Amino acid sequence: MATGLREEMASIAQKGLLQPKETLSEIKQKSNSLYIGIPKEISFQETRIALTPLSVALLVNHGHKVLLESGAGAGANFSDNDYSEQGAQITFNKKDVYDADIIVKIAPPTVEEINLMHKGQTLISALQMGALKEGYLKALLNKKINALCFENLRDEGNVLTVVRAMSEIVGATSIFIAAEYLSSVTGGKGLMLGGFTGVPPTEIVILGAGTVGEYAARTALSLGAEVKVFDSSIYRLRRLQNNLGSRVFTSVMQPIVLGKAVTTCDVVIGAIRATHGRSPCIVTEETVSRMKPDSVVIDVSIDQGGCFETSEVTNHKDPVFRKHDVIHYCVPNIASRVPRTASYALTNIFTPILVDIGEMGGLMSLIWNKPGIREALYIYKGHLTSKDLAARFSLPYKDIELLVAANQ
């Protein structure tokens, strides 16, 4: 009986050997090995970096080469050694970095840096529309650069991903700045931002219910402050209420209500952005003059002109000034106050794009398959592909979809 069973099992096993075997699929080689350059930022007080050491390690593991200019990460407290340990090559020569096929940086390159670039290079950086000059565009066009501005990058949800990330950081950081300048150590009125049992909370007015306003309100509420939010859009105010998950004072821009709130509060944060051109000036000098002594004004919109009549551009070394005995903080690049956090947020956006360029076989395939990347491309092979820029500088415009389709 046992012998018959063994023979039957042996017969089944023998039949199994005749069945086709599963085989491991061959691992595909990367279709395109990238040469990525990360130059040191030379723009005033720009301390962020586009790629962190761990992101460099990921790119190197995908078969890409990363060349870093010495000291590029110092502003965000990343050393050359941090990068070299993750596979990056370090150079002291800026020209070597600009020999790379892809340049990834924060601030737009200067004309001198563009002169170091070569024909057909890909540039990922900010564009900074407010300070843009025609000579900058023509220099890139002459080099036939493929240029993407990260302010226009959109994710799968059609959200301006870099703008959103930086706005979240700026919104939260603005409240910490307010807390700092309410302290008597910095010349403030000596208030703790927030409140506790028996002590009334600090009053904060936020102008604008966008991402900056939302994260400023979220942070202020978590610290116990009393928050009032003003915006011209009922939709944005309703969205902010829903996102916060709690009821806060909201109002449209009624001059009387707004004037009373601003003159009686301890902190006003201006976070109103313009779609095109200058941000609207909401608070007049006369209103500021009636604010309580040692109150704090933080104008987040100063890079677009500011929404306070009394605002003047300052910097991180000399960030505040007094006008009508009100402390004004008007630094345009607040995210560089926390450069390491900002760099982590940026690298989470840029690294997948670089990986996709490699795996899809080049920039052309990426912009063909991802509309959110395509919208950020403003120069392609020497052609201006942004309607807004073409109209602004009276330059010839080419439709990017037609250009890419013609090269497929």
SEKE-936261 format. One record per residue (C-alpha): x, y, z. Coordinates in steps of 0.05 Angstrom, whole numbers, plus 5000, padded with zeros to 4 digits. Each point is the difference from the previous one (the first is absolute). Example, Ala and Ser with C-alpha at 12.3 -4.5 7.8 and 13.67 -1.06 7.14 Angstrom:
<rs>
524649105156502750694987
</rs>
This chain:
<rs>
500050005000505550475021504149794939494250154953499150695032507350174991499849784927493850444988503450615032506349884959495749984937496750675018506850315014502749764934494250324963501350655038507150014973497150024930495950635014502850684975504050365053499150725022506250434988502050665030499150564951506350354980501250665037499950554948505950454996498750745010498250304934503750655014505750145049499750735023505750475016497350495052503550625024498450375065503450695003500950425062494750545006502850714993493550385006499550445061498149605063497749394960501949425045495649444975502649434956496049614949502449305018501749715068505349465011494949435005496950224934506849994969500949295025493549804966502150314934506949675003496649335014496050104936506550064962500450764995506050445012499450605047505350545002499650515057503750665007503750015067496050375053493449964962496449695060503350415055494150495006495349425017505349685046501949444951507549904994503949784939501549365038492549865009499450014924506349634983498149435047493649924960503749954934500350724976506450274968502550665029503450544960502850695017499350224928493250314982501349894926500449255011493050015031497250384940502749474954494549535026494149834956494950205053500950595047495550015062500150635043495550465039501050714975500250154925507149994972503350674989502250204930507249815019497649315020496049934936506550144962502949385033494349564975500249614935495249904943494249525013500750005075494049915047499050515055495349915059499550635043495550575022498150524948498050585046495450364952500250655038507450114990500549674931503850384946499749904925507549904997499449395045495049664954504050164937506449725031496449345013496850004931506750114966502949395037493949594980498849815073494249575023497650415060494749825052497750495053498149625063494850525020495649714945501049265015493449655012498849325032494849484983494650405036501650624958502950355061506050464993504349535040506150445016495750615013495649595046505949715039503550675009493450345019498849485054507050145028499350754995493150005033502349615061506650375005496650684999496649845066506649815032502950664975494150365031501249655066507450204997498550744989494550035053505349835051503350575038506849704983499150254929496750655020492849754999494650125050501949395041494149554982500049244994496649804936493849635022497149995069498549575060495249975058498050695025504050374946496650234935503049714936504150404950495950274942502549864930496950264936501749634935498750334933499049464948496849305005504749644952505249485020504450505038494050265038497549305015506549765029501050655038493149925030501249265015506650155036497150605038494049605024504549435024503750515043493650265030499350664964493550334979499850024924496150434951500649874926498050484944499549864926496150264941497749304980494449645038502349354967507050065029497350185069495449404999505649554977504550255056494649865052499149294973507549864998501250265070494349575027498150555050496150644998504250644997498050724988499650124925497950614962500150294930504050644991495150485032504150645013496850175067500449295028507149914973502350685028497349845069503249315001506850264977500350585050498249575060504249374986507149835020502449704933497950104928502449524946499250204927499449394956496350254939502949784934498650294932498749554940503550514955504050625019500250345067496449755062494350465022501550525054494849855052502250375063501350754995505350385038494650365038497449335026507049785019501050655039494049825043502749315019502149865071507350185016504949424991495149604958503049564945498750034925502649424958499350134925500749324966497950324934505850494998503149634941494050234960500150715028496749875067492950105026501750545051501250724978505750055050503849384977507250044976504349424979504849755054504749405005502049455049505850405029495850625013492949724998495850535036498850745003495250435039494850474971494750345043502949595058497949364965505149454986500249824926503049344976500550024923505049464979498049724931503449325007497349745066501049274980507650125002499350135074499049245007504249764941500949285022492549885007498750374934505449584966496749365022493450244972503250194933504049364993493749595008497350344938506350034956502749305012494149624970500350464939507349844989498849255009494350044950504450364949505049435004494949434998495850314945506150104956500650765002496550665012495849954936496649365023498750295069496650644976496049604949497249545054499250495058495950644988502050285068507450004979498350264931496750625030506550175036504249994936501050714973505849884952500849374957505949924953500650754990492650134992495950425049494149575020496750465051494450444973500550485058507550114991499350074925494650535007503850375055506550074960497049984930503949384982497949434953496049455032499749254982494949515026503749475041495149454982501250114926507550025010500149355039495249654952504450204942505949665033496449355018
</rs>
